[in-house]
Amino acid sequence: MASIDFFVVPTATFRILFVLVVLSHARRRVLHFQVTAHPSQEWTMQQIREAFPWDHACRYLLRGRDAIYGGDWMAMTKGIGMEEVITAPRSPWQNPYVERLIGSIRQECLDHIIYGMKGRCAGLCKVILPSTSVRGHILALAKDAPESRAVEKPECGRVVAIPQVGGLHHRYQRRAAS
């Protein structure tokens, strides 16, 4: 099962950018995200094709009632074997995982200014990718990160903080003394 959703990002130059996020429910991993100034049904369909290449489509796709999902969209999702689950109007709690991710992105990244199309992916990549791959979930996923990693033994060295997202977050790893 996967969820998709759009959210908007205002830039410092007063432009509005639209971000599409595709999130897998299995390990709460971001499968795909992309940013555009002018979303269309064709653009959104292409993003889904890129998120689910070849035979890797999910069985259920949870989405909202945005007008961008038209007849061609529904035919495409049926054609690749996905069953769409559509949330009720104005009910973000029915799509909780992707809504929580969007809230985290807004809080951790978008409180900072994004200066247009060039900065959009750089800023989002710095937050989305580290937060979904190495950051642990306190109460979810058995206190593991979406992408598991091996436990490092004390013999590997002392724990060192590695800055991420310009020092906003840190990743901790054992390093041998040099």
MARVO-394293 format. One line per 10 residues: for each residue x, y, z of C-alpha. Coordinates in steps of 0.1 Angstrom, whole numbers, always signed. Each point is the difference from the previous one (the first is absolute). Example, Ala and Ser with C-alpha at 12.3 -4.5 7.8 and 13.67 -1.06 7.14 Angstrom:
<recs>
+123:-45:+78; +14:+34:-7
</recs>
This chain:
<recs>
+0:+0:+0; +12:+35:-8; -13:+36:+5; +4:+30:-22; -7:+36:+7; +8:+35:-12; +11:+30:+21; +10:+35:-9; +32:+19:+7; +1:+38:-2
+34:+13:-11; +19:+32:+9; -9:+13:-34; -38:-4:+7; -3:-30:-23; -20:-31:+9; +16:-34:-5; -20:-33:+2; +17:-30:+16; -13:-35:-7
+10:-27:+26; -4:-38:-5; +4:-18:+33; +1:-38:+5; -19:-12:+31; +21:-31:+5; +30:+18:+15; -12:+36:-3; +25:+6:-27; -2:+28:-26
-2:-18:-34; +0:+32:-21; -4:+37:+3; +1:+28:-26; -6:+37:-2; -16:+21:-27; -14:+34:-4; -28:-12:-23; -15:-34:+9; -22:-17:-25
-16:-34:-3; +26:-11:-26; +29:+11:+23; -15:-18:+30; -5:-32:-20; +36:+1:-11; +11:+4:+36; -20:-31:+10; +16:-19:-29; +34:+10:+13
-9:-9:+36; -12:-35:-10; +21:-12:-29; -8:-32:-18; -16:-27:+23; +6:+18:+32; -34:+17:+4; -18:-2:+34; -33:-17:+3; -18:+30:+17
+6:+37:-6; -14:+23:+26; -7:+36:-12; -21:+30:+5; -27:+15:-23; +21:+25:-19; -14:+10:-33; +33:-9:-17; -10:-37:+2; -22:-3:-30
-13:-27:-23; +34:-7:-16; +16:-3:+34; -26:-26:+11; +5:-20:-32; +38:+1:+5; -1:-12:+36; -24:-28:-9; +22:-10:-29; +30:-5:+22
-20:-20:+25; -5:+26:+28; -33:+3:+19; -6:+36:+11; -13:+8:+35; -13:+36:+0; -3:+19:+32; -32:+18:+10; -1:+38:-7; +21:+21:+25
+11:-30:+20; +38:+0:+2; -1:-24:+29; -10:-27:-25; +34:+2:-16; +21:+3:+32; +35:-12:-10; +5:+24:-29; -16:+28:+19; +24:-6:+29
+29:+0:-25; -12:+33:-15; -3:+15:+34; +36:-11:+8; +12:+15:-33; -17:+33:+7; +14:+2:+36; +35:-12:-8; +7:+14:-34; -25:+26:-12
+4:+22:+30; +30:+11:-20; -2:+20:-32; +1:-18:-33; +12:+23:-28; -18:-15:-30; +3:-31:-22; +37:-6:+4; -1:+0:+38; -32:-20:+3
+14:-35:-6; +32:+7:+19; -19:+12:+30; -25:-28:-1; +26:-27:-7; +19:+10:+30; -30:-6:+22; -20:-27:-16; +27:-25:-7; +19:+1:+33
-32:+1:+20; -14:-31:-16; +31:-21:-2; +19:+4:+32; -21:+17:+26; -17:-24:+24; -36:+0:+9; -5:+0:+38; -34:-17:+1; -3:-15:-34
+18:-27:-20; +14:-17:+32; +22:+30:+6; +18:-5:-33; +5:+23:-30; -19:-6:-32; +32:-13:-16; +17:-22:+26; +37:+1:+7; +24:-23:+18
+6:+5:+37; +36:+12:+5; +20:-16:+27; +20:+21:+25; +32:-15:-14; -6:+20:-32; +10:+32:+18; -16:+29:+17; -33:+16:-9; +4:+31:-22
-27:+25:-10; -3:+6:-38; -19:+32:-8; -29:-3:-25; -22:+26:-16; +25:+28:+7; +4:-10:+37; -38:-1:+6; +2:-37:+7; +28:-24:+8
+6:-36:-9; +20:-20:+25; +25:-26:-10; +30:-19:+15; +34:+10:-14; +34:-16:+8; +25:+23:+15; +25:+13:-25
</recs>
